[in-house]
Amino acid sequence: MSDRCYWTFEGELAHFIPGCMGGAVGGPDGCTCDHPLSDIEREREARREAEEYVERLLVKAQRRQEFIDSLMRQNKSLCAELRRLRAIVRV
């Protein structure tokens, strides 16, 4: 038997191959074996981090767009009030 745990993946399905059994039964992140991540695991982690970063950027962009829309509505309202006041002054 191997001295470390190992996970194989078929699409989204993960298969556990027992080794030390040090907590890895719950998932690859729970493995306490002292071994570096495989290339594919490193790439999956990098992709996950990149996707989270993109998601944060999209949320930030959405918030900024909502703020801009709010400012545009406020500006439109202020312009209408300015036109109304100018009309009163001209009378």
C-alpha positions in Angstrom: 0.0 0.0 0.0 1.2 3.5 -0.8 2.3 5.7 2.1 0.1 8.6 0.8 -3.4 9.3 -0.3 -4.2 9.8 -3.9 -7.2 11.1 -5.8 -8.1 10.4 -9.4 -10.7 12.5 -11.3 -13.1 11.5 -14.0 -14.7 14.8 -15.0 -16.3 16.1 -11.8 -16.2 12.7 -10.0 -13.2 12.1 -7.7 -12.0 8.6 -6.7 -10.1 8.1 -3.5 -7.1 5.7 -3.5 -6.2 5.2 0.2 -2.7 5.7 1.5 -2.1 7.1 4.9 -5.8 7.8 5.4 -5.0 10.9 7.3 -8.3 12.6 7.0 -8.4 12.6 3.2 -11.6 10.5 3.0 -13.6 13.8 3.1 -11.9 15.1 0.0 -8.5 15.9 -1.5 -8.1 19.0 0.6 -8.3 16.9 3.8 -5.2 14.8 2.9 -2.5 15.2 5.5 0.1 13.3 3.5 3.3 15.3 3.0 3.6 15.4 -0.8 3.4 18.2 -3.4 0.3 18.6 -5.5 0.3 17.0 -8.9 0.5 19.3 -12.0 -3.2 18.8 -12.7 -4.1 19.6 -9.1 -2.0 22.8 -9.2 -3.6 23.8 -12.5 -7.1 23.1 -11.0 -6.3 25.3 -8.0 -4.9 28.1 -10.2 -8.1 27.9 -12.4 -10.3 28.0 -9.3 -8.5 31.1 -8.0 -8.7 32.8 -11.4 -12.4 32.1 -11.7 -13.0 33.5 -8.2 -11.0 36.6 -9.2 -13.1 37.0 -12.3 -16.2 36.6 -10.3 -15.1 39.3 -7.8 -14.3 41.6 -10.8 -17.7 41.1 -12.3 -19.4 41.8 -9.0 -17.3 45.0 -8.6 -18.2 46.1 -12.2 -21.9 45.5 -11.5 -21.7 47.6 -8.4 -19.9 50.4 -10.2 -22.5 50.3 -13.0 -25.3 50.5 -10.5 -23.6 53.6 -8.9 -23.1 55.2 -12.4 -26.8 54.6 -13.2 -27.7 56.2 -9.9 -25.6 59.2 -10.6 -27.2 59.5 -14.1 -30.7 59.4 -12.6 -29.7 62.0 -10.1 -28.2 64.2 -12.8 -31.3 64.0 -14.9 -33.4 65.0 -11.9 -31.2 67.9 -11.1 -31.2 69.1 -14.8 -35.0 69.0 -14.7 -35.1 71.0 -11.5 -32.6 73.5 -13.0 -34.8 74.0 -16.1 -37.9 74.4 -13.8 -36.1 77.1 -11.7 -34.8 78.9 -14.8 -38.4 79.1 -16.2 -39.5 80.7 -12.9 -36.7 83.2 -13.0 -37.5 84.2 -16.6 -41.2 85.0 -15.8 
